Amino acid sequence: MNVKARELAANFDIEKLTPEFYADPYPIYRALREHEPIKLLPNGSYFLTRYDDLTTAYKNTKAFSSDKKKEFAPKYGNSLLYEHHTTSLVFNDPPAHTRVRRLIMGALSPRAIASMEGDLIALVDRLLDRLAAKREVDLIDDFAAAIPIEVIGNLLDVPHEERAPLRDWSLAILGALEPVISAPAFERGNKAVQDFLGYLAILVRRRRAKPGNAERDVLTRLIQGEPDGEQLSEKELLHNCIFLLNAGHETTTNLIGNGLVALSGHPSQKKRLIDNPELIKTAIEEILRFESSNQLGNRITTEQVDLGGITMPAGTSVTLCIGAANRDPAQFADPEIFDIGRTPNRHLAFGTGPHQCAGMALARLEGAIAISRFLARFPGYALNGPPVRGGRARFRGFLSVPCSVRR
């Protein structure tokens, strides 16, 4: 076993992933963590799998930069994908990151999120009614994916009849963030940015002419900026609206889908949650740890860094493996065990430090309402076919989960 683990670690290459990895990356993550926790990859970058190393990189924003201009230039060239991913909040350093994040956090205040709860419950209940009528359903298309699209659509006040393309645009743009992308995936991502920008330009013109309620309408809030005069440029505004959809869409879809599949595969934990619905908050944290929706992050060193006995020169690309860190036994007791009551649970599914996910409170609320109300309505749900993975390394979730819903 030890020899096999050493081989897995020695042969790992982020640019040559296997079908076995996409199905279950955790044995490889475990092998890397045990034998080569700061793995030098063939392309000259490093792959980090230990919890403490990730927290060091997250918190030291001076040495570990989130700015992706250098990394993305050869990958995307002079394209709209390059423009988008180098303008988005998540791929910038202070002061640009600080300025944009402050505006977005202002629009996603605790008061604003609390005000969404009633509408979110009503949305979930409508979807559950539809599931009950169908009986044989797809947990992703019919439920998990429908929730964040509607939530973000409501946040930006996108008319319901105009929301149909949002999911495909998001999947195409995020798909282009994989470590290696094909020419067709690049074209799809680029076209999605183009189409999304075109649509948002129209939406922004409408909102400038007729502003919404800035307490509930995030787009109006971002257009108006802060009372002190802090405002986004038109390019920043459009690209960060795309970012809001993308950040809140696939990751939350994965949280809900991964959670329902994990509970189905751990019947004792499923029964425990049904019998003790007050455990939903710790259950959501355990789902986020056990099957992190976002598995990989990236940084680039701005100066020489010494980490775990390894010296990285300035300009070194670093991949932060969230999925591996969230199963690090140095941080989590029995990390391979799915325990909905786990506490403490200081997982890194939302990152940590200045770049910690701006929408994490909203994601937690969506996940808790979706999963708790689903279980209350369909405690006897059962998968009736093999779930289909999304085939992503960065974003771990399902494309399809056939399911029979019954009480």
C-alpha positions, 0 to 999 in steps of 0.5 A: 500500500505504501509503495502504491501511494508513493507511486501515485504521488511520484506520477501525479501531473495536474496536466495529465489527469486520469478518469480514476482521478476525476471519479475519486481524487482523494486517494491521490490527494492522500498519497501526495499529502503523505509523501510529497505534500509540496509537489513539484510538477513537470510544468515547474509549478507546485501543488500543495495538499497540507492544511497548514500550507494552504492557510499560510498561502491564503493569509500571506497575500503579499508573497502569494498573489491572486493576480492572474495576468501573468498566468492567464496570458499564455492560456487565454491570449488577448481574449474576452476570457482573459479580460474577464478572469483578470478583472474579476474580484477573485483574481485580483490583489489589493487595492483593486480586490479590496475596493471591489470586495467592499462594494460586493460585501455591502450588497451581500450584507447579513441584513440583505441575506436574511431578507432573502430567506422567505423567497428562498423557502418559497422557491425550494418548496415550488421545486419540491412540488414539481419533484413530487409530481414527477417522482423520477427526477434528476437531482441536478437539473430538476433541483440543485442547479435551479436554486442558485440560478434563481437566487443570483437572478433575483439578486441582479433582478434579471427578468425570469424570461431572460434567465434561460442562458445563465447556467450554460454561460456560467458552466462554459466560463468556469469550464475554461478554468480547468488546468488544461482546456481544449480548443472547443472549451476555450471557444465556448468560454470565450463566446459565453463571456461575449454573450453575457457581456452583451446581455449585461450591457443591456441590463445595466442600461435599463437599471441606470434608467430605472434603478431598483431598491439598492437594499435588495437589488445588487446590480443597482447597488453596484451601479450606484457605488458607495456613499463616499463615491467609490464606484466600479468602472463599466468594465469592472461592473460587467465582469463582476456581475458575471463573477457573481453568477459564476461564484454563486452558481456551480459551487452552490449547485455542487454543494446541494448535489454533493450533499444529497448524494453523500447522505444517500451513500451514508444512510446512518448519517442521513437518518441522523439528520432526518431525526435531528434536523437541528444538525443541518448547520453542522451537516452543511459544513461537513458536506463542504469539507468532505466534498468541497465544491471548489477543489483547487485554488491558485497563487503566484509567488511575488518573492522568494518563499520558503515553505515546508523546507522548499524554496520557491523563487518569485514567479512560481505558480502554486496550486492550493488543493482545497480537497486535500487540505480538507481531509488532512488528519493533522487538522481533522480527526478521522478525515475520511469519515463523513460526520454531520455533527463534526465540530470544530470544522474549520474547513477551507471550502470558502478559503480563508484570509482576505480572499475568503468567499464573499458569498459564503453566508448566502451559499450556506443559507441556500444549502441548508434550506434546500437540503433540510426541506428536501429531506423533510419532504422526501426522507425515503429518496433513493438514487436509481442510477449511477450519478454522472460526475462533471469531469472537472478537477477544479469544481467537483460536482455532478452533471446528473443524479437520477433519483426516485423521490418518495416519502 
